[in-house]
Amino acid sequence: MKLNGARILCECLLREGVDTIFGFPGGQVVPLYDVLPEYPGLRHVLVRHEQAAAHAADGYARATGRPGVCLATSGPGATNLVTGLATAHLDSSPVIAITGQVPTRQIGRDSFQEVDITGITLPITKHNYLVLHEDDIASTVKTAFYLARTGRPGPVLIDLPKDVQENETNFRYPKSVSLPGYRPTIRGHGGMVKRAAELINKASRPLIIAGRGVILSQACEQLLQLAVRAEIPVITTLMGVGSFPGQHRLAYGLLGMHGMPCANFAVNHADVIIALGTRFSDRSTGRPSEFGVQAQIVHVDVDPAEIGKNKEVKIPIVGDIRTVLAALEPLLVPTQHRDWLAQLDEWREQFPLAVPETADLLPQQVIQTIYAAMPDEATVVTDVGQNQLWAAQYYRGCRPNGFITSGGLGTMGFGLPAAMGVKVGRPHDMVWAIVGDGGFQMNMQELTTLVQDNIAVKIAILNNGFLGMVRQWQELFYQRNYSATPLIGPNFAAIAKACGVPALTVRDRTDVETAVGAALDCSGPFLIDFQVAPEENVYPMVPPGKSLKEMIMGPAASAGLAAGARRLLPQ
């Protein structure tokens, strides 16, 4: 069958199970857009900015577990994908980016809208390709999808010159991929798994740290079974939120810089830590030399480069989390750790999340109200900053992979377009985007995309009139020098309505529940501008460069923490 390169690409995408492309047209992808209407199985969502296309593809990938696809033209279209690709790369999200390129005869001549996008994205993709002949399209696409979703997932970019899209050749899609130099380890070493089981069986204070790798390997059920069998408490990294049921008796919340005191205390007291699919980032560990000092660490990760990179471990296991847990669980002796759980329960009761008593509208109240009203089959997508951390702290959802955020890169502007991709990937589920007024303004143009494509995302803006997290650092560490953080925003509700999205503005705490109910009752997208207390801070907080023992609990609780720390924390 003889087809031009654009049609070959579409045929390849269909064979890889792609049903949606998030994109924006331009001169060097016109041949592809010319044939897209011939393929009704490929839905095209027209974003208003290419960065949103990358974030939406990322959100789709995280929600479905399948590669998300974004499309942009050459030059500025391609470079506008860069932040989204870096976000996907650091969070191990399988994204396929397709970019147009100037015709092959013009490459290297500084042609109009020409950039070396493969060179630009080399450090932030798992791999990338410049396809110089139409005969290579099918094999390149097959390999790109294989790379994106196997081993440690990640983004792959395919750069297609315009003439390669236009030229015809015989189409034949390869049945398999042969990459001799790329063989991810899936099954953990049997000897290491056995050693890990022996260590865990002897532990009196074991602790599981669940990272994003648990979600990526679809091992949430295996994690739950293992934790229950051996009665091991579970805490999560920011990227691991949603890997373990938040309401479960063995769930002890978020670890790290803005984690729960009981979770951070647990790390300091555990004698064995089982770290699953986490890279021990600075936001999770604080000062690495003082992290888990009493514990022997078992580290399981599909990427061998992550083991020992940030923290020395006792037992390294390279492999897919789901496969490793399936091998490990039968080796664990059903156990009870009553004293250890009692201690964790005592810490959780003594140091709960402290919500100030005030007449002001607080962001914590907004988060709690949204969560209380959400159905079980709902997904929360956040932006970055204070909104992200309040959402993570109070998340108690039971749905696996029900919390989606930008962790590694911390990308402001991620929330709305990523939620858009999540909703497309999970069309029957409720999706909330929880954002700040700063991050929302970075990509709020996508409101019209929601309307045009009928994407029913509910949006909660925690509007404090500041770039809140930077302002918090300025308050705590820079003598309240609020340099460039006060933020004048527009009337968000008016803008939303102008775009065709129903919206409300809420200033009083007594109106929160009614507004959330109105959003739930609306069948389409809905926006609520919650004008919250301007200088409310996220607590607890571990100052940068400090250990997890040095949490700032906030004005109301700091005295209690100081007394508790002397009694509860290791000296």
Residue, then its C-alpha position, 0 to 999 in steps of 0.5 A: m500500500k503506497l501512502n505519503g508520509a503524513r498518512i503513514l504517520c496516521e496509520c502508525l498512530l492508530r496501530e499504536g492505539v492512539d485515539t487523541i492528538f493535542g496539537f496546534p497547526g503551522g506551516q511545516v505540519v500542514p501536510l499532516y493536518d491535510v490528511l487528519p480528517e481522513y482518520p476519524g479515529l484520531r481525535h484532534v484537540l486544538v490547544r491555544h498554545e503548544q506548551a498546553a499540548a505537551h502538558a495535556a498529552d502528559g496528563y492523558a498519559r498519566a491518567t491512562g498509562r498509554p503514551g500521550v501524543c502532542l503535535a506542533t510545527s517547526g521553530p517556535g511551535a516545537t520550542n514551545l513544547v520544551t517545558g512540557l517535555a522536560t516536565a514529562h521527562l522528570d516525572s517519567s511520563p510516556v509522551i510522544a511529541i511530533t514536530g514538523q521540520v523544514p524540508t530536508r534540502q533546507i535543513g541547516r540553512d537557517s530557514f524560516q522557523e527552523v530550529d534543531i529541535t532534536g538537539i534542543t530536546l536531547p537532555i529532556t527526552k528519553h530519545n529523539y529522531l530526525v526522520l530524513h526519509e519517508d521509508d523510515i517513518a513506520s519503524t521510527v514510530k514503532t520504536a518511539f512508542y516502545l521506548a516511551r512506555t517500557g523500562r522507565p517511561g519517558p518522552v520521545l520526540i519525532d521530527l518530520p521534515k515537510d517533504v518527508q510528510e509529502n513523499e509517497t512510499n510503500f507502507r508496512y508497519p513492523k511487527s516488532v522492535s529490535l534494540p539490542g542495546y536497550r533491555p530494561t530489567i523487569r524481574g528483580h534479582g531472585g537473591m536480592v528479593k530473598r535477602a529483602a524478605e529476610l530483612i523485612n521479616k526481622a524488622s520491628r519498625p518497617l516502613i514503606i515509601a511509595g513513589r511514582g514508580v508504584i503508579l507507573s508499574q500499575a502496582c497499587e493493588q500489589l502494594l496494598q496486598l503486601a502492606v496488609r500481609a506484613e502490616i507495614p505502614v505506608i508513606t508516600t512521596l509527592m509523586g507517590v500520592g494516590s498509590f495507596p488508599g489515603q483512608h487506609r489504617l496503614a496510610y500515614g500520609l505525605l513525606g518530605m518538605h511539606g509532609m506530615p510530621c508522623a511520616n517524617f518522624a517514621v523515617n527517623h525511627a524506622d529500622v527497615i525502609i522499603a523504598l519503591g520507585t522513588r529517587f530520594s529527591d531533596r524534597s523528600t529527604g531533606r538533608p540526605s545524610e540525616f535521612g533514615v539514619q536508623a534504617q537499613i534501606v531496600h530500594v526497588d526501581v526499574d532504573p538502575a541509575e537511581i539506586g545509590k544516586n542520592k542515598e546509599v542502600k543496603i539491598p538494591i533491587v532493579g526491576d519493575i515494581r509490580t513484578v518485584l512485589a509479586a515475587l516478594e509478597p509470598l516470602l513475607v511472614p504475616t506479621q503484626h507491628r502493634d507497638w510501631l503502629a501505635q507510636l505512629d498513631e500517637w504522632r499523627e494524633q499529636f501533630p495533625l494538620a493544623v488549620p487556623e481558627t479564623a473567619d477568613l476563607l482559608p485554602q485548606q477549607v476549600i480543599q477539604t470541601i472539594y474532597a468531601a464532595m468528590p465521588d470515589e472515581a475522581t481525579v485531582v490535578t494540581d498546578v505548582g506552589q502552595n495549591q499543590l501542597w495543600a492538595a497533596q496534604y489533604y488528599r485522602g482518595c481511594r482511587p489508584n493514581g487519583f492525584i496528578t501533579s508536576g513533581g520533578l520540574g515543578t512546572m507552573g501552568f501545568g494544572l489546567p492543560a494537564a487536567m484537560g488531558v486527564k479528562v480526555g483520557r478518563p471521560h467518565d470520571m470527574v476531574w478537578a484542577i486545583v490551581g493558584d492564581g499565578g500558575f493559572q494565568m500561565n495557561m488560562q487561554e485553554l478555557t476556550t479549548l475546554v469549551q470548543d472540545n466540551i472537556a468538563v474540567k472543574i477548576a478551583i483557583l486558590n486566589n491569594g493575590f501573591l505568588g504564594m510559595v515564593r512569598q512564603w519563602q520571602e516571609l520565613f527566610y528573607q525578612r518579608n521582602y515581598s519582591a515581585t510576588p504581589l500579583i494583580g489578577p483579572n476577574f477570573a469569573a468574568i474571563a471564564k464566562a467570556c470564554g463560555v465557562p460558567a463561573l463563580t467568585v467566592r469570598d466568604r467561607t460560608d459560600v464554599e460548599t454551595a459553590v462546589g455543589a454548583a460545579l458538581d451539578c454542571s455537566g460541562p466545565f466550571l470555574i470557581d475563583f476562591q479569594v482566600a487569605p493572602e498570607e496563609n502558609v503551607y505547614p509543616m515545612v522543612p527549611p531548604g537544606k535542613s533535615l526532616k527533624e527540623m520542621i517548622m510547624g507554624p505559629a500555633a503549633s511550633a511550641g508543641l512541636a519543640a516539646g514533642a521533638r525532644r521527647l519523640l525524635p532521636q537525639 
